[in-house]
Amino acid sequence: MVVKLDLRIPGRELKNKNEMSSGHLILFSLVALFFISSFLVITVSTWRTVSLNYKRTELLNESIALNNKLTIMDKEFSRLTARNGAMESKIDFILDDVPSIEFLSYLVSFLPDGLSIESVNMTTTELTIIGKSRKEETVLALITSLNSSNIVESVELPSITLGANGMFSYTLNCRLMSMLRIKLNEIKNDNITSLKDYSL
């Protein structure tokens, strides 16, 4: 006759099963929490990366737009500068002849007969007259008239040469009166203002 004895403590096996189930549940919860945390970290990182790339694209587009605007402004500034330079050149070209024309109209009043003027170069301090004459005395008469006028302070020794055609070529270098220099500057400044106002 064989007798089997059950030496196990009643309820211990059930307790062990319950403990194992609780451990599995905790482990599963930790694993699930890890995956959820990893998913959230990956999602946030991806969102930040996409957002930064979008902002970077926006900044790049703004930079390109600003560079295009600067290029257009630079071209327009260059065009206006060139136009202004051309306008100033035209004004200077016109004004350079204004005193000479006014002086020629004055010079005609006492110009001796038989004498011609080919060119007049006038600055605010000096006057140069180049021309031709049939007689040398006529050139000397012109010098006398210039010395007695109220526009010439002094006349240098003239350069008079006899050409092959029997005509005398002469060059007169004169120094203008101080008051005339002031007047010429006033005329030039007034004409500059008038022409600039007209161009605007």
Secondary structure, 3 states (H helix, E strand, C coil): CCCCCCCCCCCHHHHHHHHHHHHHHHHHHHHHHHHHHHHHHHHHHHHHHHHHHHHHHHHHHHHHHHHHHHHHHHHHHHHHHHHHHHHHHHHHHHHHHHHHHHHHHHHHHHCCCCEEEEEEEECCCEEEEEEEECCHHHHHHHHHHHHHCCCEEEECCCEEEECCCCCEEEEEEEEECHHHHHHHHHHHHHHHHHHHHHHC
